[in-house]
Amino acid sequence: MSRSGLRLAALAAAVGLIAAACGSSSKAGTSSGASGTAEPTVTIGVITDLTGPASNTSQFTPDGIKAGVALAAHEGYDVKYVMADAATSPAQALAAAQKLVQQDHVFAVVGLSAVFFSAAAYLHSHGVPVIGADYDSTEWLTTDSMFSVFPYEDFTKVSTSIGEITKLLGGTNLATLGYSISPSSAATAKSYAVSAQDAGIRAGYVNANVPFGTTNVGPLVLAMKSAGIDSIFPVTDTNTGLATIVGLRQEGVDLKVPFLAEQNGDLLAGGAATMEEAKGVDLVGLYAPPEMDTAATRELASYLRSADGVTTAPTLNEYMGYLSVDALVEGLKKAGPNATPAQFIQAMLGITDYTGRGLLGSPISFAASGRGDSAPCTFITQWTGTGFKLLPGTHPYCGKMTGQKV
């Protein structure tokens, strides 16, 4: 099935998943040891943005969860799940968490939402472990019951990576954009600008107050053109980022380094029009792209194909959903049979070398100390219009923290 078809089908499929998962959740809340030949069973909740502006990318979360569940079964664990829609709304994310705890009695929660920060305190106060991705706010850094398969980042801290990569690829004047509703997006836009300046190039335009999901970027484009930028990193979804890149090109701006913070599958998900508009765009990802053709990338492709019929490049949320379930299994293995949520949390805190099954550029430590103190390694691929090209020296590219904050 094509990615454009998957985009339309995903939300309809998610509705079915919700009903199916809720119908199979009678044992929710405990991790059981094997009895005879029975697999250890655990029920988890998944909070993601199936609707609202962030659904553009989060709608693929169910695919990743399915692949992870298939992987878990291969590892000897029966993982059941209940999908909950955060709807890109802080209030709805909290309501989803409350339902998963009070009605579904889940053992743990996977958090893959742009507004997950609004549910974090509630889940922590009820002793519910959380696995997911540190891309919404800073609660992942300070809450010891939360474990991120997205490299821990303190978005207010500056690393050398983006400035150095921009310079390496020929950029001399970088623009950055961030969403006002997302603390991580806004702070990252500011920190990337400082990174550029540290690398000896200009940060000619910085805007951390962009409305979430907007494609009304005309005024932004004109301001960037006036600032003389030749590179751009929109810390946004594909809709906003690509609309800005297209607008700049239409205004005659020669973009030497047009970044998008996406995995390859996110770009392909837009269909033919998006692929045409995105020629020459450099994709910045935290997971190894399929073009590296490693055992890890082949394994993920195999589980996506067998679990949900996905045959195209993985999206970011498919990576994160898959690895969230994998990290859950790693914690269950370390915690042992019949573990309580509290015991599971302690087991996770003892994992200091999580490699994401080989998909990460450098290992993640789930320990409570040191989160956000190191720069994540990134992978850069360029969309040529017909395929993805690995850019030399960036697979992965690992920068350093500068000690600065924004």
Steps between C-alpha positions, in 0.01 A plus 500: 500500500627848422573747779232736371253216534627419847445858613130476417464152640686553827234693688226260396720211607572672830129512582489126452811457714342692785196277502703181463752591765239607752318175441812301587606692811336300776842402642636855493740624760737215584804334352454128551767236502474197279271221620576178316550611140301823526673819393544778757218748432497877550246764398615849415332823401617707203442877504553658160345767277266309270314823428582871507798676337762250621312205347685576177786291639353331809237315300773246421559414867267194484715347225809528717321359805380202296853432382625524857232260621610252233859538617390450862321179404821374340675580830236302693274782627131547429452879489145630476434869451227764528526797263406842641473817290663811647355696205790751516325646806661522846160452668422195287843348568434521874151354456649214299750424776226504763290253301792264445576494873151508650306289249751292305743442789803486272840388624689773311438775246672577171509878454535619140319833493596862440305591815592205723643738760147564628458132598845438646444619859176304532658175383803549725280567802321169438824305463445419134819445296522694174702405193500715189679795350651814646376745239218692668658666804753456781301269731695202365819645648370541854250215547673174593200288396522619138732335247566642154601298193556838332843612627451713811534865414490807717369722223628810675859375474712572194700237312743544213315261267265710287738792462783271396283297262359814337853630444616158376223500238582852380255719694599849613178653643249282687132568573322299771130464578324359808141451616375724780281223652791254522769586758746259335444639150536862612813439707663288229452773240685739729779256586562415133547870429767521770662183362525667159664808646746282692593331171586839350190546283212743536163430659314758294144413600364333815127462568387280791138619492361327191141367533489121518453335163462823303564519128427874486867583478505790254607767752767267642640433153528870419671571831753219441569618147563849632743354755704340221477144628628211289420216740197413712416261781128505582456312830143425393294235328539432129202716403643820646860423414446408138257786439772738618769341281270511195413863573865599525581332170206674333643829625827419329699411813781258416488261792833329550387300805123447537453274805190310612495317834344181367574141417479399136154348528348826624594673176372213285173505692407826330465334160613609155451875548705505819776292346522741208512806725759347730774438243835583654375510858732365770323281756636498855410186694605335825459145369692314232327540161419198279773598253761392754374145447607364838365202692304746716334684209414170332351364823272803543388477138421133548283558809315793339428287196388191690300683769316759290593461134721812495756472221622860471768683700412535871364827634632654821197382698540149367859494625396640837199272545705193411786592733267599785366145509852360464619707799198375696609142432859576602372638830274199558791266439715685753218530756418128492169313524197655674665842525299789640510839327734624773735207445486558125599866549800397708602248235478763226713742702772234497517482119785727390581374151176480301589490130151496349583162347779672307288784360649773722821682420618463860356314803247655736525474878164481680666592831350800676827694505667652197190533282543768237871543570624360168431593139300241305651350188310576179468345154465723191351384170412709196189444288604522134150475355535131421669365810696576815874568497722445802707814562868425574613549858151508648415134575497579776626849580571540872554849638583626848326713760633856520392582856268776380125528563225701333 
